[in-house]
Structure formats: structure tokens, C-alpha cells
Amino acid sequence: MTASLTRPVAPDPYSLLPAVPSFDLRSDDVQQGERVPDVHTNTSAGRNVSPHLAWSGFPPETRSFLVTCFDPDAPGPAGWWHWTLVDVPASTTELAQGVGTPDGARLPHGAFQLKGDDGVAAYRGAAPPPGDQVHRYFFVVSALDVPSLGLDRDTLPGKASTAAVFHTLARAVLVGTYQTS
């Protein structure tokens, strides 16, 4: 007998957090509510290339950013962390396509990546199980009131996101989708 993946759609995880103002997040690669291009996936058609992201309109008192990609629709109770970039300087307002490589060579000075749920400290793209429901990929930039969350490279993404809740001044969200047949 094959296990069924039929289940309810998970809630928007950010709607469950304390309300904060929003700011603008855009991408040359991922469009709100649209399918994530294959190049940004962890599939046979993909290459795990992190998408371009740019943001504006955040509070002037912002001292750093946390950038994440999270899939709440992964089959399990805790979703799936695809990318966590911490301690992004407040002077950074754009990440070029492809900066999320394992070597981190193109990351903003001082920023670093945490290991995602696949165990790699890099961007790992969309990879829903074949035949599963449409998955949503929440690309989120949180404007923080501290220059650093004080985390190290062994910190888990969930812990980083929880720590950020206590320092979030505003949040920008861009949601892409992906489904494999």
C-alpha cells in the first residue's frame, strides 16, 4: 500500500506570528503567486540557483536583515527550510541571482548561511514529492533592530527564525509555487 500525501493546506506561517509592518520585496526571477522557474529548484530540471531578491521601504532604524525561504507544505509537521541567510547588513538591499552557493563567496560581508533541512548551508530549491499538492515557497526578508542575531553557523533555521521574531521591525514576503507531476 502506498502512503497518501492527501492533507489540508498548511496556513501561511507568517500570519501566525506577531503582526509587524510590511515592506516591498521583489525578484527578477520569482513572481508573487507564480511557479518558481526550474533553475531555482532542486529537481532534475533545476540547478539550486538562488533567485534575485531586492527590497525597499523598510524602517530606517533597521540594523540587519534575515533572509529565508520556507516551504510550509512539505509533508511533515514542520515544513522545510530551503535557505536561511543571517546577519545581512542593513546597507544590503539586493541579492543577485546565485549568491546562495555552498561556498558563500558572493554573500554580503558578514552574512552567513545556516544549514537547511537537507543539511547543506546554501540555497536548496523547490523539490516537492512527485504528485504532491502545489507547494508554496515563502521568500522572506525580516528587518531587524539588531546588527546581529548572535547566532553561529550550527544554529538551526527554526531557532534563527524564532530569535528574529523578538527583533523584527518589519517583514517582506514573496511567495512562489512549485509542483512536480
TAHURA-V681384 format. One record per backbone hydrogen bond with DSSP energy under -1.0 kcal/mol. CO is the residue of the C=O (numbers start at 0). NH is the residue of the N-H. If there is no record, write none. Layout:
CO_NH, CO_NH
//
This chain:
11_14, 20_170, 23_55, 25_53, 30_33, 33_176, 36_39, 37_40, 38_46, 38_48, 40_47, 42_45, 49_97, 52_94, 53_25, 55_23, 58_61, 63_143, 64_87, 65_141, 66_84, 67_139, 68_81, 68_82, 69_137, 70_79, 73_75, 79_70, 80_116, 81_123, 82_68, 83_113, 84_66, 85_111, 87_64, 88_91, 92_54, 94_52, 95_98, 99_122, 100_103, 103_106, 107_110, 111_85, 115_118, 119_115, 119_121, 125_41, 128_131, 134_177, 136_175, 137_69, 138_173, 139_67, 140_171, 141_65, 142_168, 142_169, 143_62, 143_63, 151_154, 155_159, 156_160, 157_161, 158_162, 159_163, 160_164, 163_166, 166_144, 169_142, 171_140, 173_138, 174_32, 175_136, 176_35, 177_134, 179_130
//
